[in-house]
Amino acid sequence: MLSSLIDRLLYGGFGLDPESRLVGALHFFLYDTIKIFLLLAVMIFVIGFVRTWLPEDRLKRWMSRGGILGNFIAALFGAITPFCSCSSIPIFISLLKAGVPLGVTFSFLITSPIINEYLVILMVGEFGLPVTVAYVGSGLLIGTLAGAFLGRLKLEKHLEADITAAAQTNSEAVTHTFSSRLRYGFDESISVIRQIWLWVIVGVGIGAIIHNYVPQEAIHSLMEATGIFSVPIATVLGVPMYGSCAAIVPIAVVLFQKGIPLGTALAFMMAMAALSLPEAIMLRRTMHLKLIGIYFGITTLAIIFTGYLLNVLARFL
């Protein structure tokens, strides 16, 4: 229906040539931009409304127990928080100061930017449900196992002294009424869209250009040139980049449509979401460079492994 309305607007209303690459790119841009914003507005409101029932103080106590269960709960908590890698750091610091084990807090820090509600919404709309489920599952697995591994290395000595010495603080529980829950969901939707609207437009715009101007043969040639190393190359390229997944999802979709393997495209997304230079700079406030390097290295290896795994599973999705 939306596509038909855009067709009538461009081809009937403005009389544009449907065979033109520029017009095709414009159609792609309008369709995906409107679809994404509609999905975001509705779904973030619903998820924000539901989140008002989450007992965050209890979650913090569960995470403080440690063990693989604590890592999984932290990863799950990260998955339901709508933050990028840099925005997750204040919560990461508060968890450390509250006495949550370091490895468990890393599970949160890894998963929070990889999985969030607007990324999942975008992926369902662009990749479909099976691929989205596989992505979310692999993101939770990376966060849980990488955090557990980091916790076993006993790296607390590499934290800054004021972090390890901080007294535990407890946040007060908020009591909601039905109207306040609705308001929270509405405010959450507005807040998130305000933060990412530019990334959505930029990402869809780049995707539209790639979709209509980059020959599929060029993409295939690139992948043939890199061969089995396409996943680590995509991951390493994603690490120094920084941006919202709202921007990279449309680009990843187009690259996948052009012939890049699914796991390779998703590995690039994960690396860009979970690891970035601004994040490393902000983390220096809480830990020494050695610990930052270990965290980046282990997470990068986990993403590369996941990319290869998703490439193998892609035929079944």
Contacts in CASP RR format, 6 or more apart in sequence:
PFRMAT RR
TARGET T0000
AUTHOR 0000-0000-0000
METHOD contacts of the structure
MODEL  1
MLSSLIDRLLYGGFGLDPESRLVGALHFFLYDTIKIFLLLAVMIFVIGFV
RTWLPEDRLKRWMSRGGILGNFIAALFGAITPFCSCSSIPIFISLLKAGV
PLGVTFSFLITSPIINEYLVILMVGEFGLPVTVAYVGSGLLIGTLAGAFL
GRLKLEKHLEADITAAAQTNSEAVTHTFSSRLRYGFDESISVIRQIWLWV
IVGVGIGAIIHNYVPQEAIHSLMEATGIFSVPIATVLGVPMYGSCAAIVP
IAVVLFQKGIPLGTALAFMMAMAALSLPEAIMLRRTMHLKLIGIYFGITT
LAIIFTGYLLNVLARFL
2 31 0 8 1.000
2 34 0 8 1.000
2 35 0 8 1.000
3 27 0 8 1.000
3 31 0 8 1.000
6 27 0 8 1.000
6 30 0 8 1.000
6 31 0 8 1.000
6 34 0 8 1.000
7 18 0 8 1.000
7 27 0 8 1.000
10 16 0 8 1.000
10 18 0 8 1.000
10 23 0 8 1.000
10 26 0 8 1.000
10 27 0 8 1.000
10 30 0 8 1.000
11 18 0 8 1.000
16 23 0 8 1.000
16 26 0 8 1.000
17 23 0 8 1.000
18 24 0 8 1.000
21 212 0 8 1.000
21 213 0 8 1.000
22 212 0 8 1.000
24 208 0 8 1.000
24 212 0 8 1.000
25 205 0 8 1.000
25 208 0 8 1.000
25 209 0 8 1.000
25 211 0 8 1.000
25 212 0 8 1.000
25 213 0 8 1.000
26 208 0 8 1.000
28 204 0 8 1.000
28 207 0 8 1.000
28 208 0 8 1.000
28 211 0 8 1.000
28 212 0 8 1.000
29 204 0 8 1.000
29 205 0 8 1.000
29 208 0 8 1.000
32 126 0 8 1.000
32 204 0 8 1.000
32 208 0 8 1.000
32 250 0 8 1.000
33 200 0 8 1.000
33 201 0 8 1.000
33 204 0 8 1.000
35 125 0 8 1.000
36 122 0 8 1.000
36 200 0 8 1.000
36 204 0 8 1.000
36 246 0 8 1.000
36 250 0 8 1.000
37 193 0 8 1.000
37 197 0 8 1.000
37 200 0 8 1.000
39 121 0 8 1.000
39 122 0 8 1.000
39 124 0 8 1.000
39 125 0 8 1.000
40 118 0 8 1.000
40 121 0 8 1.000
40 122 0 8 1.000
40 189 0 8 1.000
40 192 0 8 1.000
40 193 0 8 1.000
40 196 0 8 1.000
40 200 0 8 1.000
40 246 0 8 1.000
41 189 0 8 1.000
41 193 0 8 1.000
43 117 0 8 1.000
43 118 0 8 1.000
43 121 0 8 1.000
44 82 0 8 1.000
44 117 0 8 1.000
44 118 0 8 1.000
44 121 0 8 1.000
44 185 0 8 1.000
44 188 0 8 1.000
44 189 0 8 1.000
44 192 0 8 1.000
44 193 0 8 1.000
45 185 0 8 1.000
45 186 0 8 1.000
45 188 0 8 1.000
45 189 0 8 1.000
46 185 0 8 1.000
47 80 0 8 1.000
47 117 0 8 1.000
47 185 0 8 1.000
47 188 0 8 1.000
48 117 0 8 1.000
48 184 0 8 1.000
48 185 0 8 1.000
48 188 0 8 1.000
48 189 0 8 1.000
49 181 0 8 1.000
49 182 0 8 1.000
49 184 0 8 1.000
49 185 0 8 1.000
51 80 0 8 1.000
51 184 0 8 1.000
51 185 0 8 1.000
51 188 0 8 1.000
52 176 0 8 1.000
52 180 0 8 1.000
52 181 0 8 1.000
52 184 0 8 1.000
52 185 0 8 1.000
54 80 0 8 1.000
55 173 0 8 1.000
56 171 0 8 1.000
57 170 0 8 1.000
57 171 0 8 1.000
57 173 0 8 1.000
59 73 0 8 1.000
59 77 0 8 1.000
60 95 0 8 1.000
60 98 0 8 1.000
60 100 0 8 1.000
62 69 0 8 1.000
62 70 0 8 1.000
62 73 0 8 1.000
63 70 0 8 1.000
63 73 0 8 1.000
63 74 0 8 1.000
63 77 0 8 1.000
63 95 0 8 1.000
63 100 0 8 1.000
63 101 0 8 1.000
63 104 0 8 1.000
63 105 0 8 1.000
63 108 0 8 1.000
64 98 0 8 1.000
64 99 0 8 1.000
64 100 0 8 1.000
64 101 0 8 1.000
64 104 0 8 1.000
66 101 0 8 1.000
66 104 0 8 1.000
67 101 0 8 1.000
67 104 0 8 1.000
67 148 0 8 1.000
68 144 0 8 1.000
68 148 0 8 1.000
70 104 0 8 1.000
70 107 0 8 1.000
71 103 0 8 1.000
71 104 0 8 1.000
71 107 0 8 1.000
71 143 0 8 1.000
71 144 0 8 1.000
71 145 0 8 1.000
71 147 0 8 1.000
71 148 0 8 1.000
72 107 0 8 1.000
72 140 0 8 1.000
72 144 0 8 1.000
73 104 0 8 1.000
74 95 0 8 1.000
74 100 0 8 1.000
74 104 0 8 1.000
74 105 0 8 1.000
74 107 0 8 1.000
74 108 0 8 1.000
74 111 0 8 1.000
75 107 0 8 1.000
75 108 0 8 1.000
75 110 0 8 1.000
75 111 0 8 1.000
75 139 0 8 1.000
75 140 0 8 1.000
75 143 0 8 1.000
75 144 0 8 1.000
76 111 0 8 1.000
76 140 0 8 1.000
77 108 0 8 1.000
78 88 0 8 1.000
78 108 0 8 1.000
78 111 0 8 1.000
78 112 0 8 1.000
78 115 0 8 1.000
78 116 0 8 1.000
79 111 0 8 1.000
79 112 0 8 1.000
79 114 0 8 1.000
79 115 0 8 1.000
79 116 0 8 1.000
79 136 0 8 1.000
79 139 0 8 1.000
79 140 0 8 1.000
80 116 0 8 1.000
80 117 0 8 1.000
81 88 0 8 1.000
81 91 0 8 1.000
81 112 0 8 1.000
81 116 0 8 1.000
82 116 0 8 1.000
82 117 0 8 1.000
82 118 0 8 1.000
82 188 0 8 1.000
82 192 0 8 1.000
83 91 0 8 1.000
83 112 0 8 1.000
83 113 0 8 1.000
83 116 0 8 1.000
84 113 0 8 1.000
84 243 0 8 1.000
84 244 0 8 1.000
84 245 0 8 1.000
84 273 0 8 1.000
85 109 0 8 1.000
85 112 0 8 1.000
85 113 0 8 1.000
85 242 0 8 1.000
85 273 0 8 1.000
85 274 0 8 1.000
85 275 0 8 1.000
85 276 0 8 1.000
85 278 0 8 1.000
85 279 0 8 1.000
86 242 0 8 1.000
86 276 0 8 1.000
86 278 0 8 1.000
86 279 0 8 1.000
86 282 0 8 1.000
87 113 0 8 1.000
88 108 0 8 1.000
88 109 0 8 1.000
88 112 0 8 1.000
88 113 0 8 1.000
89 109 0 8 1.000
89 279 0 8 1.000
89 282 0 8 1.000
89 283 0 8 1.000
89 286 0 8 1.000
91 108 0 8 1.000
91 112 0 8 1.000
92 105 0 8 1.000
92 108 0 8 1.000
92 109 0 8 1.000
92 286 0 8 1.000
93 163 0 8 1.000
93 285 0 8 1.000
93 286 0 8 1.000
94 169 0 8 1.000
95 104 0 8 1.000
95 105 0 8 1.000
95 108 0 8 1.000
96 102 0 8 1.000
96 105 0 8 1.000
96 159 0 8 1.000
96 163 0 8 1.000
96 166 0 8 1.000
96 286 0 8 1.000
97 163 0 8 1.000
97 166 0 8 1.000
97 167 0 8 1.000
97 168 0 8 1.000
97 169 0 8 1.000
98 168 0 8 1.000
98 169 0 8 1.000
98 170 0 8 1.000
99 168 0 8 1.000
101 151 0 8 1.000
102 150 0 8 1.000
102 151 0 8 1.000
102 155 0 8 1.000
102 156 0 8 1.000
102 159 0 8 1.000
103 147 0 8 1.000
103 148 0 8 1.000
103 150 0 8 1.000
103 151 0 8 1.000
104 147 0 8 1.000
104 151 0 8 1.000
106 143 0 8 1.000
106 146 0 8 1.000
106 147 0 8 1.000
106 150 0 8 1.000
106 151 0 8 1.000
106 295 0 8 1.000
107 143 0 8 1.000
107 144 0 8 1.000
107 146 0 8 1.000
107 147 0 8 1.000
107 148 0 8 1.000
109 295 0 8 1.000
110 142 0 8 1.000
110 143 0 8 1.000
110 146 0 8 1.000
110 147 0 8 1.000
110 274 0 8 1.000
110 299 0 8 1.000
111 139 0 8 1.000
111 140 0 8 1.000
111 142 0 8 1.000
111 143 0 8 1.000
111 144 0 8 1.000
113 245 0 8 1.000
113 273 0 8 1.000
113 274 0 8 1.000
114 139 0 8 1.000
114 142 0 8 1.000
114 143 0 8 1.000
114 270 0 8 1.000
114 273 0 8 1.000
114 274 0 8 1.000
115 135 0 8 1.000
115 136 0 8 1.000
115 139 0 8 1.000
115 140 0 8 1.000
116 245 0 8 1.000
118 192 0 8 1.000
118 196 0 8 1.000
118 245 0 8 1.000
118 246 0 8 1.000
119 245 0 8 1.000
119 246 0 8 1.000
119 249 0 8 1.000
119 273 0 8 1.000
120 132 0 8 1.000
120 136 0 8 1.000
122 245 0 8 1.000
122 246 0 8 1.000
122 249 0 8 1.000
122 250 0 8 1.000
123 131 0 8 1.000
123 132 0 8 1.000
123 135 0 8 1.000
123 249 0 8 1.000
124 132 0 8 1.000
126 249 0 8 1.000
126 250 0 8 1.000
126 253 0 8 1.000
127 135 0 8 1.000
127 253 0 8 1.000
127 256 0 8 1.000
130 317 0 8 1.000
131 262 0 8 1.000
131 317 0 8 1.000
134 310 0 8 1.000
134 313 0 8 1.000
134 317 0 8 1.000
135 266 0 8 1.000
135 310 0 8 1.000
138 266 0 8 1.000
138 306 0 8 1.000
138 307 0 8 1.000
138 309 0 8 1.000
138 310 0 8 1.000
139 270 0 8 1.000
139 306 0 8 1.000
141 306 0 8 1.000
142 270 0 8 1.000
142 299 0 8 1.000
142 302 0 8 1.000
142 303 0 8 1.000
142 306 0 8 1.000
143 302 0 8 1.000
145 302 0 8 1.000
146 298 0 8 1.000
146 299 0 8 1.000
146 302 0 8 1.000
149 298 0 8 1.000
150 294 0 8 1.000
150 295 0 8 1.000
150 298 0 8 1.000
153 294 0 8 1.000
155 291 0 8 1.000
155 294 0 8 1.000
156 164 0 8 1.000
158 287 0 8 1.000
158 288 0 8 1.000
158 290 0 8 1.000
158 291 0 8 1.000
159 286 0 8 1.000
159 287 0 8 1.000
159 288 0 8 1.000
159 291 0 8 1.000
160 285 0 8 1.000
160 286 0 8 1.000
160 287 0 8 1.000
160 288 0 8 1.000
163 286 0 8 1.000
163 287 0 8 1.000
176 184 0 8 1.000
195 244 0 8 1.000
196 244 0 8 1.000
196 246 0 8 1.000
196 247 0 8 1.000
199 243 0 8 1.000
199 244 0 8 1.000
199 246 0 8 1.000
199 247 0 8 1.000
200 244 0 8 1.000
200 246 0 8 1.000
200 247 0 8 1.000
200 250 0 8 1.000
202 247 0 8 1.000
203 246 0 8 1.000
203 247 0 8 1.000
203 248 0 8 1.000
203 249 0 8 1.000
203 250 0 8 1.000
203 251 0 8 1.000
204 250 0 8 1.000
205 250 0 8 1.000
206 247 0 8 1.000
206 250 0 8 1.000
206 251 0 8 1.000
207 250 0 8 1.000
207 251 0 8 1.000
207 253 0 8 1.000
207 254 0 8 1.000
210 251 0 8 1.000
210 254 0 8 1.000
210 255 0 8 1.000
210 258 0 8 1.000
211 254 0 8 1.000
211 257 0 8 1.000
211 258 0 8 1.000
214 258 0 8 1.000
216 258 0 8 1.000
216 259 0 8 1.000
219 255 0 8 1.000
219 258 0 8 1.000
219 259 0 8 1.000
219 260 0 8 1.000
220 258 0 8 1.000
220 259 0 8 1.000
223 230 0 8 1.000
223 259 0 8 1.000
223 260 0 8 1.000
223 261 0 8 1.000
223 264 0 8 1.000
226 233 0 8 1.000
230 260 0 8 1.000
230 261 0 8 1.000
230 264 0 8 1.000
231 261 0 8 1.000
231 263 0 8 1.000
231 264 0 8 1.000
231 267 0 8 1.000
231 304 0 8 1.000
231 307 0 8 1.000
231 308 0 8 1.000
231 311 0 8 1.000
232 304 0 8 1.000
234 260 0 8 1.000
234 264 0 8 1.000
234 265 0 8 1.000
234 267 0 8 1.000
234 268 0 8 1.000
234 271 0 8 1.000
235 267 0 8 1.000
235 268 0 8 1.000
235 270 0 8 1.000
235 271 0 8 1.000
235 300 0 8 1.000
235 303 0 8 1.000
235 304 0 8 1.000
235 307 0 8 1.000
236 271 0 8 1.000
236 300 0 8 1.000
237 268 0 8 1.000
237 271 0 8 1.000
238 268 0 8 1.000
238 271 0 8 1.000
238 272 0 8 1.000
238 275 0 8 1.000
239 271 0 8 1.000
239 272 0 8 1.000
239 275 0 8 1.000
239 276 0 8 1.000
239 296 0 8 1.000
239 300 0 8 1.000
240 276 0 8 1.000
240 277 0 8 1.000
241 271 0 8 1.000
241 272 0 8 1.000
241 276 0 8 1.000
242 272 0 8 1.000
242 276 0 8 1.000
242 277 0 8 1.000
242 278 0 8 1.000
242 279 0 8 1.000
243 272 0 8 1.000
243 276 0 8 1.000
245 269 0 8 1.000
245 272 0 8 1.000
245 273 0 8 1.000
248 268 0 8 1.000
248 269 0 8 1.000
248 272 0 8 1.000
248 273 0 8 1.000
249 269 0 8 1.000
252 265 0 8 1.000
252 266 0 8 1.000
252 268 0 8 1.000
252 269 0 8 1.000
253 265 0 8 1.000
255 265 0 8 1.000
256 262 0 8 1.000
256 265 0 8 1.000
261 311 0 8 1.000
261 314 0 8 1.000
262 310 0 8 1.000
262 311 0 8 1.000
262 314 0 8 1.000
262 317 0 8 1.000
263 306 0 8 1.000
263 307 0 8 1.000
263 308 0 8 1.000
263 309 0 8 1.000
263 310 0 8 1.000
263 311 0 8 1.000
263 314 0 8 1.000
264 307 0 8 1.000
264 311 0 8 1.000
266 306 0 8 1.000
266 307 0 8 1.000
266 310 0 8 1.000
267 303 0 8 1.000
267 304 0 8 1.000
267 306 0 8 1.000
267 307 0 8 1.000
267 310 0 8 1.000
270 303 0 8 1.000
270 306 0 8 1.000
271 300 0 8 1.000
271 303 0 8 1.000
274 299 0 8 1.000
274 303 0 8 1.000
275 296 0 8 1.000
275 299 0 8 1.000
275 300 0 8 1.000
280 292 0 8 1.000
280 296 0 8 1.000
283 292 0 8 1.000
283 295 0 8 1.000
284 292 0 8 1.000
END
